[in-house]
């Protein structure tokens, strides 16, 4: 164990606020500790002489060698009780009392003071507003729940205390055991990251489960979970889902990268298996705690029922597993062993009159096949089959082959004893075969997580001073938005851009166009040029330039002057109070040979900069073909981002197109992720489009939002 070893393995626990009053929390916690705890229980209550047979002490400092103080006193005196415990040398405190940050301004003030007190004395504090903690290894039940958990290898944390009581009751009915249980409460001091780190160092914890409503420090959680998840699986239900993009207005990236997507990306990068239901949380926890990881993805199905066998096959098709293809030798063995009416291909239907011996032989043959990485044993009750004997056969064969097996014994009371035998052996059981397949798929997913290799993001040589100067220009203009006038920001970070110039006069526009296309003219309007340019209105107040006709594409030199006037007039008509900085005259790229993509960033309050990549252009928010990563992004992660979008074939030469320079796109993602990591003042940023061509990628347009206070 680590920093919290004493919290979970105390020798002496004091209940501050212990009482024998019926129905009180202080009584419930004291009674729970007395029932099972291997160590000493100390009652602290200055108004009592005795509590439940224990001598009652006036203060926690009156008893030596207390390891953990459980605080159950009224809110106004909680801080005094914590200070007394701290001055007595107690570092581990569990605050059951509510009435803190969840209860208004007075409670919030009290919670701030609690944190300050914890900092002053270097305390480990669970709560406040916590149900308490459990450690079945020493019989510790410092909660006011109605029953203790059974012993097991799963450690479970929950942001809901009521959920803990329901889960323990449910798990006890199913012989599902726990190592540690923590009700996180308000997470004033200790949060989910602390327990992930602690349980990652605990050799008795095989799986970490969590019910979370939020994450206090997203970066810390990702770093902790990424380190732990290579050896210990972490499965989480994250509630409180929000509408994607509800908080976004200023950028495409913000519109797509809402807080829900941030959690999804962060948990994935952390190696956390995220589930949507409590059922999956404990299904996955059970199989990860009890079964080995599959060496291959092929699943064998052995059943005595054709219809449920087809249901199971469909579930495999819905997963990232595959139906195992049996070798010729395996098929021959099935043909020799099974009746003529049986199906010897996957799923293996050994037909309804199958006794245990036929099940056993079929499963033996299936597990011996080199293409089988896992198996589902699926049975319906018949007069010829003993579920108890089948359970014993499955347990023996799973142990022999050390291949993951999930069992679906369909039925009610007839399957109860068999399911208990399987559960005791670590083989999970389900009524619904789809749950069995999802659980096996969780083994596959965790196998892939455990094999990940984390690579540090590359740091490029950039001009930070030039970038800062451009960002500070927003503050000088008293705005928090920048558009194409900030293209130099990309240049400073080595992100290629087309040749271009921002001008604020008609004649300057003509001169810029002549320079860009390499053609001159005899008059001020640039007649005689032989190239074309793109022209865009430049205003931090007009975000969607194309919506107001503020973009002109394919402008020949002889029309540049008039187009300049037209763009400025349209912008002033559309938004008279907008700040018009001028017009950008830009080299026109050959979009026929390129693909318009988007690279962007939205700064999430929990996890920091979230980098987006996907199909770009004007349809980005309609198609939403995008993927996300936390910044900074490594080269490997940037390549994965390209792989993940549906439009990836367009980049790689679909329908006869020449493949784009994928490496330049990868490097652009990396460089942008470094930019937004270096400058926390950047709140949102879009490069849209980033035009990817066979000759490289270039950023055509940019817009960003900055927080002036962080410059």
PLY file of the C-alpha trace (Angstrom):
ply
format ascii 1.0
element vertex 711
property float x
property float y
property float z
element edge 710
property int vertex1
property int vertex2
end_header
0.00 0.00 0.00
1.02 3.63 -0.36
0.30 6.95 1.30
-3.11 5.79 2.54
-1.97 2.49 4.04
-2.91 3.52 7.57
-6.31 4.85 6.47
-7.28 1.41 5.18
-5.24 -0.67 7.62
-5.58 1.02 11.02
-4.96 -0.67 14.34
-7.13 1.73 16.33
-10.12 3.76 15.10
-11.82 6.53 17.07
-15.44 7.48 16.43
-15.75 11.15 17.36
-19.44 11.52 18.06
-20.06 7.89 19.03
-23.42 7.35 20.67
-25.86 4.60 21.57
-28.91 6.60 20.49
-31.14 4.46 18.28
-31.25 5.53 14.65
-28.18 7.77 14.89
-25.24 7.73 12.51
-22.80 7.69 15.42
-24.35 4.50 16.75
-24.42 2.79 13.33
-20.72 3.44 12.67
-19.67 2.37 16.16
-21.75 -0.82 15.91
-20.39 -1.65 12.45
-16.81 -1.29 13.69
-17.49 -3.42 16.76
-19.05 -6.14 14.62
-16.07 -6.97 12.40
-13.02 -4.76 12.91
-9.89 -6.64 13.94
-8.41 -3.62 15.71
-9.50 -1.42 18.61
-12.52 0.85 18.58
-12.47 4.06 20.64
-15.65 5.98 21.48
-15.35 9.77 21.85
-18.33 11.54 23.41
-17.89 13.96 26.34
-21.56 13.61 27.32
-21.42 9.83 27.80
-19.63 7.47 30.17
-20.13 4.46 27.96
-21.20 3.76 24.37
-22.21 0.24 23.32
-20.00 -1.25 26.01
-17.03 1.01 25.24
-15.63 3.58 27.65
-16.50 7.02 26.29
-13.65 9.56 26.21
-13.94 13.33 26.36
-11.62 13.87 23.40
-9.73 11.95 20.77
-6.44 13.17 22.23
-7.15 11.29 25.46
-6.40 7.92 23.83
-2.93 7.15 22.45
-2.06 5.59 19.11
-5.31 6.31 17.26
-4.73 5.82 13.53
-8.05 6.99 12.06
-10.61 9.45 13.39
-14.16 9.12 12.09
-15.95 12.45 12.64
-19.71 12.29 13.26
-20.30 15.53 15.20
-22.56 18.45 14.15
-21.19 20.73 11.39
-20.26 23.71 13.61
-17.79 21.65 15.67
-16.33 19.43 12.91
-13.30 21.68 12.39
-12.56 21.71 16.12
-12.73 17.91 16.16
-10.37 17.66 13.19
-7.89 20.07 14.75
-7.91 18.09 18.00
-7.27 14.87 16.06
-4.45 16.51 14.10
-2.80 17.83 17.25
-3.00 14.32 18.70
-0.91 13.09 15.76
-3.75 11.52 13.73
-3.21 12.02 9.98
-6.18 10.04 8.63
-9.65 11.49 9.09
-13.04 10.43 7.72
-15.67 13.18 7.92
-19.16 11.71 7.83
-20.91 14.97 8.72
-22.73 16.84 5.95
-23.39 20.58 5.82
-20.35 21.69 3.87
-19.90 22.68 0.22
-23.16 21.01 -0.77
-25.25 23.20 1.57
-24.75 26.85 0.66
-22.34 29.70 1.38
-21.80 28.91 5.06
-21.06 25.30 4.25
-18.72 26.34 1.44
-16.81 28.57 3.86
-16.56 25.68 6.32
-15.24 23.41 3.58
-12.55 25.93 2.61
-11.44 26.07 6.23
-11.36 22.27 6.34
-8.99 22.23 3.35
-6.79 24.85 4.98
-6.68 22.78 8.16
-5.76 19.67 6.19
-2.95 21.58 4.47
-1.69 22.93 7.78
-1.42 19.48 9.38
-0.84 17.39 6.21
-4.00 15.35 6.77
-5.64 12.68 4.64
-9.32 13.58 4.78
-12.15 11.54 3.27
-15.33 13.58 2.78
-16.96 15.57 4.23
-20.50 14.35 3.56
-19.22 10.79 3.25
-20.85 7.45 4.07
-17.42 6.27 5.23
-14.87 3.64 4.23
-14.45 -0.15 4.27
-11.53 -2.57 4.11
-12.64 -6.19 4.25
-9.04 -7.32 4.75
-9.16 -6.13 8.39
-12.95 -6.16 8.84
-13.07 -2.36 8.74
-16.58 -1.04 8.23
-16.40 2.63 9.18
-19.69 3.46 7.46
-23.28 3.85 8.54
-24.45 1.40 5.89
-26.68 -1.50 6.96
-24.16 -4.26 6.22
-20.50 -4.93 5.56
-19.14 -6.00 2.18
-17.90 -9.50 1.48
-14.21 -10.02 0.97
-12.86 -9.77 -2.58
-10.28 -8.13 -4.82
-12.31 -5.20 -6.21
-11.79 -1.73 -4.75
-14.72 0.61 -5.29
-15.15 4.38 -4.90
-18.40 6.26 -5.25
-19.37 9.90 -5.27
-22.78 8.84 -3.96
-22.98 7.41 -0.46
-26.48 6.04 -1.04
-25.18 4.18 -4.08
-22.56 2.47 -1.89
-25.22 1.00 0.40
-27.25 -0.25 -2.57
-24.19 -1.76 -4.25
-23.00 -3.59 -1.14
-26.46 -5.05 -0.59
-26.71 -6.09 -4.25
-23.18 -7.53 -4.33
-23.68 -9.57 -1.17
-26.64 -11.28 -2.82
-24.36 -12.28 -5.71
-21.27 -13.26 -3.74
-19.35 -10.35 -5.22
-16.65 -9.22 -2.83
-14.65 -6.03 -2.33
-11.21 -5.16 -1.01
-11.83 -1.47 -0.22
-14.90 0.74 -0.50
-14.81 4.55 -0.23
-17.64 7.05 -0.25
-15.86 10.10 -1.69
-18.31 12.68 -0.38
-17.39 16.25 -1.28
-13.75 15.38 -2.06
-12.47 18.38 -0.13
-9.01 16.82 0.25
-8.75 13.25 -1.03
-10.25 12.67 -4.45
-10.47 9.95 -7.09
-6.83 10.40 -8.16
-5.59 9.65 -4.63
-7.50 6.39 -4.44
-6.50 5.31 -7.94
-2.85 5.77 -6.97
-3.31 3.99 -3.65
-5.11 0.98 -5.07
-2.69 0.76 -7.95
0.00 0.01 -5.35
-2.15 -2.47 -3.42
-1.32 -6.07 -4.36
-4.70 -7.19 -3.01
-6.66 -4.97 -5.43
-7.16 -6.61 -8.83
-9.72 -4.16 -10.24
-10.67 -0.54 -9.46
-14.29 0.51 -9.98
-15.72 3.99 -9.68
-18.98 5.89 -9.81
-18.07 9.52 -10.54
-20.11 12.63 -11.15
-17.10 14.82 -11.84
-13.32 14.82 -11.62
-11.62 17.37 -9.37
-8.27 17.62 -11.16
-8.53 16.18 -14.64
-4.81 16.25 -15.43
-3.88 14.55 -12.17
-6.50 11.87 -12.72
-5.33 11.13 -16.25
-1.69 10.86 -15.18
-2.52 8.65 -12.20
-4.91 6.39 -14.10
-2.58 6.06 -17.10
0.21 4.82 -14.83
-2.01 2.45 -12.84
-4.09 1.05 -15.71
-1.16 -0.76 -17.31
-1.29 -3.25 -14.42
-4.68 -2.74 -12.75
-7.89 -2.31 -14.74
-10.01 0.75 -13.94
-13.72 0.77 -14.83
-15.83 3.90 -14.31
-19.42 5.04 -14.63
-19.35 8.79 -15.22
-22.79 10.32 -14.73
-23.94 13.86 -15.39
-23.77 13.69 -19.17
-24.30 16.99 -20.99
-25.35 17.94 -24.49
-22.30 18.02 -26.75
-21.28 21.56 -27.47
-23.74 23.20 -25.09
-21.09 25.61 -23.86
-19.68 26.40 -27.28
-20.30 29.41 -29.47
-17.02 30.93 -30.55
-15.53 28.08 -32.57
-16.31 24.88 -34.42
-14.03 23.02 -32.05
-15.90 24.37 -29.04
-19.20 23.37 -30.61
-18.05 19.79 -30.97
-15.79 19.38 -27.93
-18.29 19.73 -25.10
-17.51 18.56 -21.59
-18.90 15.08 -22.24
-16.47 14.62 -25.11
-13.66 15.86 -22.90
-14.40 13.16 -20.36
-14.65 10.55 -23.09
-11.26 11.50 -24.56
-9.57 11.87 -21.18
-10.77 8.55 -19.81
-9.72 6.80 -23.00
-6.24 8.32 -22.86
-6.00 7.38 -19.20
-6.68 3.73 -20.02
-10.00 3.76 -18.15
-12.85 1.55 -19.34
-15.91 3.77 -19.32
-19.32 2.13 -19.07
-22.79 3.65 -19.18
-24.64 1.36 -16.76
-24.13 0.06 -13.26
-24.73 -3.44 -14.60
-21.77 -3.15 -16.96
-19.66 -1.64 -14.18
-19.94 -4.76 -12.08
-20.10 -7.19 -15.00
-16.75 -5.86 -16.18
-15.37 -5.72 -12.67
-16.28 -9.35 -12.03
-14.73 -10.75 -15.18
-11.59 -8.61 -14.91
-11.11 -9.81 -11.34
-11.76 -13.46 -12.09
-10.60 -14.28 -15.61
-7.31 -14.08 -17.54
-6.90 -11.80 -20.53
-7.52 -13.38 -23.96
-4.54 -13.99 -26.21
-6.68 -13.59 -29.34
-10.08 -12.13 -30.23
-11.89 -15.24 -31.51
-14.85 -16.36 -29.39
-16.28 -19.88 -29.34
-19.93 -20.38 -28.44
-21.07 -23.75 -27.09
-24.82 -24.08 -26.55
-27.74 -26.48 -26.33
-30.17 -23.86 -27.67
-30.15 -22.60 -31.25
-32.04 -19.32 -30.74
-29.94 -18.02 -27.83
-26.87 -19.17 -29.78
-27.85 -16.82 -32.61
-28.42 -14.02 -30.08
-24.92 -14.58 -28.77
-23.51 -14.54 -32.30
-25.20 -11.19 -32.92
-23.67 -9.84 -29.72
-20.22 -10.89 -30.91
-20.89 -9.06 -34.17
-21.78 -5.93 -32.23
-18.51 -6.08 -30.29
-14.86 -5.74 -31.28
-14.46 -9.49 -30.83
-14.91 -11.98 -33.65
-16.50 -15.38 -34.04
-13.63 -17.87 -33.94
-12.99 -19.83 -37.13
-12.35 -23.42 -36.13
-9.48 -25.34 -37.66
-10.22 -28.37 -39.84
-8.99 -30.63 -37.05
-11.43 -29.03 -34.60
-14.35 -29.46 -37.00
-13.45 -33.13 -37.46
-13.31 -33.64 -33.71
-16.75 -32.05 -33.35
-18.12 -34.29 -36.11
-16.83 -37.36 -34.31
-18.08 -36.27 -30.89
-21.49 -34.76 -31.59
-24.79 -36.13 -33.00
-25.43 -35.73 -36.70
-28.04 -33.07 -36.00
-25.53 -30.86 -34.18
-23.91 -27.81 -35.73
-20.15 -28.32 -35.66
-19.35 -24.79 -36.77
-19.39 -21.71 -34.58
-21.76 -21.31 -32.74
-21.59 -24.96 -31.76
-25.12 -26.23 -31.16
-24.90 -29.56 -29.36
-28.78 -29.75 -29.48
-31.31 -29.76 -26.71
-30.94 -33.30 -25.34
-27.27 -32.73 -24.48
-26.16 -34.12 -21.12
-23.25 -32.69 -19.17
-20.80 -35.08 -20.82
-21.58 -33.70 -24.29
-21.21 -30.11 -23.06
-17.93 -30.98 -21.43
-16.49 -32.68 -24.53
-17.61 -29.86 -26.84
-16.13 -27.17 -24.61
-12.92 -29.17 -24.32
-12.63 -29.35 -28.13
-13.42 -25.63 -28.53
-10.90 -24.45 -25.94
-8.19 -26.59 -27.53
-8.57 -24.80 -30.88
-5.66 -22.38 -31.52
-8.05 -19.74 -32.92
-10.15 -19.52 -29.75
-9.30 -16.76 -27.31
-12.44 -16.95 -25.17
-15.63 -18.96 -24.86
-19.28 -18.51 -23.95
-21.03 -21.50 -22.43
-24.75 -21.02 -23.07
-27.38 -23.41 -21.72
-31.11 -23.61 -21.29
-32.55 -25.95 -18.63
-33.59 -29.42 -19.76
-34.41 -32.69 -18.04
-31.17 -34.18 -19.41
-28.86 -31.51 -18.01
-27.66 -30.83 -14.46
-26.62 -27.19 -14.15
-24.55 -27.99 -11.05
-22.57 -30.68 -12.87
-22.17 -28.37 -15.87
-20.79 -25.65 -13.60
-18.21 -28.06 -12.16
-17.14 -29.14 -15.68
-16.78 -25.51 -16.84
-14.70 -24.64 -13.77
-12.34 -27.56 -14.39
-11.89 -26.86 -18.11
-11.35 -23.14 -17.61
-8.64 -23.89 -15.06
-7.04 -26.43 -17.38
-6.86 -24.17 -20.45
-6.53 -20.84 -18.60
-8.75 -19.29 -21.26
-11.42 -16.75 -20.29
-14.90 -18.20 -20.10
-18.26 -16.55 -19.45
-21.35 -18.59 -18.63
-24.99 -17.96 -19.47
-27.20 -20.43 -17.64
-30.67 -19.27 -18.61
-33.25 -19.81 -15.92
-34.16 -18.76 -12.43
-33.91 -20.87 -9.30
-32.66 -23.88 -11.31
-29.45 -21.98 -12.08
-28.84 -20.41 -8.66
-26.56 -23.07 -7.14
-24.62 -23.54 -10.40
-24.10 -19.79 -10.72
-22.75 -19.64 -7.20
-20.26 -22.43 -7.96
-19.10 -20.60 -11.07
-18.83 -17.27 -9.25
-16.73 -18.80 -6.48
-14.29 -19.95 -9.17
-14.14 -16.48 -10.72
-16.27 -17.35 -13.76
-18.96 -14.69 -14.23
-22.52 -15.73 -15.02
-25.28 -13.89 -16.84
-28.87 -14.51 -17.88
-28.47 -12.36 -21.00
-25.81 -13.69 -23.41
-25.16 -10.16 -24.69
-23.83 -9.27 -21.23
-21.49 -12.24 -21.38
-20.09 -11.07 -24.71
-19.74 -7.45 -23.57
-17.80 -8.64 -20.55
-15.44 -10.73 -22.68
-15.00 -7.67 -24.88
-13.97 -5.74 -21.76
-11.16 -8.27 -21.28
-10.05 -7.64 -24.85
-10.19 -3.88 -24.37
-8.19 -4.02 -21.17
-5.63 -6.32 -22.82
-5.09 -3.65 -25.46
-4.84 -0.96 -22.77
-2.25 -2.93 -20.81
-0.13 -3.29 -23.95
-0.11 0.43 -24.79
3.22 2.19 -24.92
3.10 5.83 -23.86
5.44 8.12 -25.76
6.33 11.62 -24.63
5.17 14.39 -26.99
7.88 16.00 -29.09
8.90 19.58 -28.28
9.51 21.69 -31.38
11.80 24.70 -31.72
9.37 27.65 -31.96
9.32 31.43 -31.62
7.38 31.90 -28.37
8.20 35.61 -28.21
6.59 36.26 -31.58
3.55 34.21 -30.60
3.17 36.12 -27.33
3.36 39.46 -29.15
0.46 38.44 -31.42
-1.64 37.25 -28.49
-0.98 40.45 -26.57
-2.21 42.45 -29.53
-5.70 41.29 -28.61
-5.33 42.89 -25.19
-4.11 46.12 -26.75
-7.25 46.25 -28.89
-9.36 45.30 -25.85
-10.75 42.19 -27.52
-10.59 38.52 -26.70
-10.92 37.35 -30.31
-8.41 37.06 -33.09
-8.93 35.93 -36.66
-6.76 35.76 -39.75
-4.78 38.71 -38.38
-3.24 36.07 -36.09
-1.84 33.89 -38.91
1.62 34.90 -37.69
0.89 32.88 -34.56
0.91 29.75 -36.71
4.07 30.85 -38.49
5.77 31.29 -35.11
5.01 27.66 -34.31
6.09 26.28 -37.67
2.60 25.56 -39.01
2.68 26.24 -42.77
0.33 28.91 -44.15
-0.31 30.14 -47.70
1.38 33.33 -48.84
-0.83 36.20 -47.77
-1.06 39.76 -46.51
-3.59 41.86 -44.59
-4.23 45.26 -46.13
-6.45 48.21 -45.26
-6.57 50.04 -48.58
-7.70 49.22 -52.10
-4.33 50.00 -53.68
-2.51 47.88 -51.13
-4.84 44.96 -51.92
-3.98 45.20 -55.61
-0.27 45.38 -54.85
-0.47 42.38 -52.53
-2.33 40.33 -55.15
0.24 41.18 -57.80
3.04 40.06 -55.54
1.28 36.82 -54.60
0.37 35.71 -58.10
3.62 36.96 -59.59
1.91 39.19 -62.16
1.89 42.98 -62.62
-0.51 45.42 -64.20
-0.35 48.75 -65.89
-3.08 50.38 -63.83
-4.11 50.55 -60.20
-6.69 47.82 -60.56
-4.12 45.16 -61.47
-5.45 44.39 -64.96
-3.31 41.93 -66.84
-2.62 39.49 -64.02
-2.71 35.79 -64.84
-3.41 34.29 -61.36
-6.17 34.26 -58.78
-6.31 34.96 -55.04
-8.63 34.45 -52.07
-9.84 37.54 -50.22
-11.40 37.59 -46.73
-12.71 40.30 -44.49
-10.58 40.64 -41.34
-12.60 41.40 -38.22
-12.42 39.83 -34.76
-16.15 40.57 -34.42
-17.25 38.60 -37.50
-16.61 34.92 -36.80
-18.37 33.22 -39.69
-17.12 35.27 -42.63
-18.57 33.06 -45.34
-22.08 33.45 -43.88
-22.11 37.19 -44.71
-20.34 36.97 -48.05
-17.09 38.02 -46.44
-14.98 35.58 -48.45
-14.21 35.77 -52.14
-12.49 32.79 -53.79
-10.78 32.77 -57.18
-10.48 36.54 -57.56
-8.50 37.48 -60.70
-6.06 40.40 -60.33
-8.23 42.76 -62.36
-11.08 42.35 -59.85
-9.07 42.66 -56.63
-9.69 46.37 -56.14
-13.46 46.14 -56.57
-13.62 42.98 -54.44
-11.81 44.80 -51.65
-14.44 47.54 -51.63
-17.28 45.02 -51.85
-16.05 42.96 -48.87
-15.64 46.01 -46.64
-19.07 47.33 -47.60
-20.74 43.98 -46.86
-19.05 43.71 -43.49
-20.08 47.23 -42.45
-23.64 46.62 -43.59
-23.82 43.33 -41.72
-22.40 44.64 -38.46
-21.94 48.42 -38.35
-20.19 48.35 -34.97
-17.68 45.67 -35.96
-13.98 46.47 -35.92
-12.77 46.09 -39.51
-9.01 45.57 -39.61
-8.89 45.19 -43.37
-8.91 42.43 -45.93
-6.64 39.43 -46.21
-5.31 38.74 -49.70
-4.10 35.16 -49.79
-2.57 32.69 -52.20
-5.24 30.40 -53.64
-4.57 26.72 -53.07
-5.52 23.92 -55.45
-8.35 22.36 -53.43
-9.03 19.75 -56.14
-5.90 17.89 -55.07
-6.41 18.51 -51.36
-8.71 17.62 -48.51
-10.08 20.25 -46.18
-9.50 19.23 -42.57
-9.79 20.99 -39.23
-7.37 21.15 -36.32
-8.64 22.94 -33.27
-8.57 23.28 -29.50
-11.08 23.89 -26.74
-9.84 24.37 -23.17
-11.83 22.15 -20.83
-12.12 23.30 -17.19
-11.23 19.85 -15.83
-8.74 18.51 -18.36
-7.18 21.55 -20.00
-6.54 21.88 -23.75
-8.44 19.37 -25.83
-7.18 19.02 -29.42
-9.59 18.16 -32.22
-8.92 16.81 -35.71
-11.36 15.91 -38.44
-12.96 16.66 -41.74
-13.04 20.44 -42.12
-14.50 23.13 -44.31
-18.01 24.51 -44.04
-19.62 21.17 -43.09
-17.55 20.43 -39.99
-20.39 20.94 -37.53
-22.87 19.09 -39.76
-20.82 15.96 -40.32
-18.89 16.06 -37.03
-16.32 13.61 -38.36
-13.81 14.44 -35.67
-11.73 12.93 -32.89
-10.18 14.36 -29.72
-7.04 14.12 -27.57
-5.72 15.93 -24.54
-2.77 18.18 -25.32
0.12 17.85 -25.70
-0.30 15.23 -28.42
2.48 12.79 -29.30
3.24 11.71 -32.86
1.68 8.28 -32.23
-1.50 9.85 -30.88
-1.70 12.27 -33.81
-1.49 9.34 -36.23
-4.23 7.57 -34.27
-6.41 10.67 -34.64
-6.13 10.46 -38.41
-6.96 6.73 -38.31
-10.09 7.37 -36.26
-12.01 9.72 -38.55
-14.39 8.28 -41.14
-12.83 10.47 -43.84
-9.37 8.90 -43.41
-9.65 7.13 -46.83
-9.96 10.56 -48.48
-6.55 11.44 -47.10
-5.08 8.17 -48.28
-6.06 8.21 -51.91
-9.65 6.96 -52.09
-11.20 6.63 -55.56
-7.96 7.26 -57.40
-6.92 10.42 -55.59
-3.27 10.95 -54.79
-2.63 10.43 -51.05
-1.93 13.58 -49.06
1.27 14.15 -47.12
-0.02 12.58 -43.90
3.18 13.36 -42.03
2.62 17.09 -42.43
-0.87 16.77 -40.95
0.53 14.79 -38.03
3.17 17.44 -37.38
0.59 20.24 -37.55
-1.50 18.51 -34.88
1.60 18.18 -32.70
2.68 21.78 -33.18
-0.77 23.16 -32.45
-0.96 21.04 -29.30
2.36 22.52 -28.18
1.09 26.04 -28.90
-2.03 25.68 -26.76
-0.06 23.96 -24.00
2.51 26.77 -23.96
-0.15 29.49 -23.78
-2.95 28.83 -21.25
-4.45 32.16 -22.34
-5.71 30.49 -25.54
-9.22 29.34 -24.69
-10.37 28.19 -28.13
-8.63 27.93 -31.49
-9.63 26.72 -34.96
-7.52 26.11 -38.01
-10.27 25.56 -40.55
-9.54 24.60 -43.14
-6.16 22.95 -42.87
-5.78 21.94 -46.50
-3.91 18.64 -46.81
-2.36 17.97 -50.22
0.25 15.54 -51.58
2.80 18.34 -51.15
1.99 19.12 -47.52
-0.61 20.74 -45.30
-1.27 24.47 -45.00
-3.49 26.42 -42.61
-5.80 28.63 -44.65
-7.78 30.28 -41.87
-7.52 30.66 -38.11
-9.57 32.12 -35.32
-9.10 31.99 -31.59
-10.38 33.26 -28.29
-7.99 34.39 -25.57
-8.33 35.08 -21.86
-6.62 38.44 -21.42
-6.10 37.89 -17.70
-3.86 34.90 -18.43
-1.61 36.61 -20.95
0 1
1 2
2 3
3 4
4 5
5 6
6 7
7 8
8 9
9 10
10 11
11 12
12 13
13 14
14 15
15 16
16 17
17 18
18 19
19 20
20 21
21 22
22 23
23 24
24 25
25 26
26 27
27 28
28 29
29 30
30 31
31 32
32 33
33 34
34 35
35 36
36 37
37 38
38 39
39 40
40 41
41 42
42 43
43 44
44 45
45 46
46 47
47 48
48 49
49 50
50 51
51 52
52 53
53 54
54 55
55 56
56 57
57 58
58 59
59 60
60 61
61 62
62 63
63 64
64 65
65 66
66 67
67 68
68 69
69 70
70 71
71 72
72 73
73 74
74 75
75 76
76 77
77 78
78 79
79 80
80 81
81 82
82 83
83 84
84 85
85 86
86 87
87 88
88 89
89 90
90 91
91 92
92 93
93 94
94 95
95 96
96 97
97 98
98 99
99 100
100 101
101 102
102 103
103 104
104 105
105 106
106 107
107 108
108 109
109 110
110 111
111 112
112 113
113 114
114 115
115 116
116 117
117 118
118 119
119 120
120 121
121 122
122 123
123 124
124 125
125 126
126 127
127 128
128 129
129 130
130 131
131 132
132 133
133 134
134 135
135 136
136 137
137 138
138 139
139 140
140 141
141 142
142 143
143 144
144 145
145 146
146 147
147 148
148 149
149 150
150 151
151 152
152 153
153 154
154 155
155 156
156 157
157 158
158 159
159 160
160 161
161 162
162 163
163 164
164 165
165 166
166 167
167 168
168 169
169 170
170 171
171 172
172 173
173 174
174 175
175 176
176 177
177 178
178 179
179 180
180 181
181 182
182 183
183 184
184 185
185 186
186 187
187 188
188 189
189 190
190 191
191 192
192 193
193 194
194 195
195 196
196 197
197 198
198 199
199 200
200 201
201 202
202 203
203 204
204 205
205 206
206 207
207 208
208 209
209 210
210 211
211 212
212 213
213 214
214 215
215 216
216 217
217 218
218 219
219 220
220 221
221 222
222 223
223 224
224 225
225 226
226 227
227 228
228 229
229 230
230 231
231 232
232 233
233 234
234 235
235 236
236 237
237 238
238 239
239 240
240 241
241 242
242 243
243 244
244 245
245 246
246 247
247 248
248 249
249 250
250 251
251 252
252 253
253 254
254 255
255 256
256 257
257 258
258 259
259 260
260 261
261 262
262 263
263 264
264 265
265 266
266 267
267 268
268 269
269 270
270 271
271 272
272 273
273 274
274 275
275 276
276 277
277 278
278 279
279 280
280 281
281 282
282 283
283 284
284 285
285 286
286 287
287 288
288 289
289 290
290 291
291 292
292 293
293 294
294 295
295 296
296 297
297 298
298 299
299 300
300 301
301 302
302 303
303 304
304 305
305 306
306 307
307 308
308 309
309 310
310 311
311 312
312 313
313 314
314 315
315 316
316 317
317 318
318 319
319 320
320 321
321 322
322 323
323 324
324 325
325 326
326 327
327 328
328 329
329 330
330 331
331 332
332 333
333 334
334 335
335 336
336 337
337 338
338 339
339 340
340 341
341 342
342 343
343 344
344 345
345 346
346 347
347 348
348 349
349 350
350 351
351 352
352 353
353 354
354 355
355 356
356 357
357 358
358 359
359 360
360 361
361 362
362 363
363 364
364 365
365 366
366 367
367 368
368 369
369 370
370 371
371 372
372 373
373 374
374 375
375 376
376 377
377 378
378 379
379 380
380 381
381 382
382 383
383 384
384 385
385 386
386 387
387 388
388 389
389 390
390 391
391 392
392 393
393 394
394 395
395 396
396 397
397 398
398 399
399 400
400 401
401 402
402 403
403 404
404 405
405 406
406 407
407 408
408 409
409 410
410 411
411 412
412 413
413 414
414 415
415 416
416 417
417 418
418 419
419 420
420 421
421 422
422 423
423 424
424 425
425 426
426 427
427 428
428 429
429 430
430 431
431 432
432 433
433 434
434 435
435 436
436 437
437 438
438 439
439 440
440 441
441 442
442 443
443 444
444 445
445 446
446 447
447 448
448 449
449 450
450 451
451 452
452 453
453 454
454 455
455 456
456 457
457 458
458 459
459 460
460 461
461 462
462 463
463 464
464 465
465 466
466 467
467 468
468 469
469 470
470 471
471 472
472 473
473 474
474 475
475 476
476 477
477 478
478 479
479 480
480 481
481 482
482 483
483 484
484 485
485 486
486 487
487 488
488 489
489 490
490 491
491 492
492 493
493 494
494 495
495 496
496 497
497 498
498 499
499 500
500 501
501 502
502 503
503 504
504 505
505 506
506 507
507 508
508 509
509 510
510 511
511 512
512 513
513 514
514 515
515 516
516 517
517 518
518 519
519 520
520 521
521 522
522 523
523 524
524 525
525 526
526 527
527 528
528 529
529 530
530 531
531 532
532 533
533 534
534 535
535 536
536 537
537 538
538 539
539 540
540 541
541 542
542 543
543 544
544 545
545 546
546 547
547 548
548 549
549 550
550 551
551 552
552 553
553 554
554 555
555 556
556 557
557 558
558 559
559 560
560 561
561 562
562 563
563 564
564 565
565 566
566 567
567 568
568 569
569 570
570 571
571 572
572 573
573 574
574 575
575 576
576 577
577 578
578 579
579 580
580 581
581 582
582 583
583 584
584 585
585 586
586 587
587 588
588 589
589 590
590 591
591 592
592 593
593 594
594 595
595 596
596 597
597 598
598 599
599 600
600 601
601 602
602 603
603 604
604 605
605 606
606 607
607 608
608 609
609 610
610 611
611 612
612 613
613 614
614 615
615 616
616 617
617 618
618 619
619 620
620 621
621 622
622 623
623 624
624 625
625 626
626 627
627 628
628 629
629 630
630 631
631 632
632 633
633 634
634 635
635 636
636 637
637 638
638 639
639 640
640 641
641 642
642 643
643 644
644 645
645 646
646 647
647 648
648 649
649 650
650 651
651 652
652 653
653 654
654 655
655 656
656 657
657 658
658 659
659 660
660 661
661 662
662 663
663 664
664 665
665 666
666 667
667 668
668 669
669 670
670 671
671 672
672 673
673 674
674 675
675 676
676 677
677 678
678 679
679 680
680 681
681 682
682 683
683 684
684 685
685 686
686 687
687 688
688 689
689 690
690 691
691 692
692 693
693 694
694 695
695 696
696 697
697 698
698 699
699 700
700 701
701 702
702 703
703 704
704 705
705 706
706 707
707 708
708 709
709 710
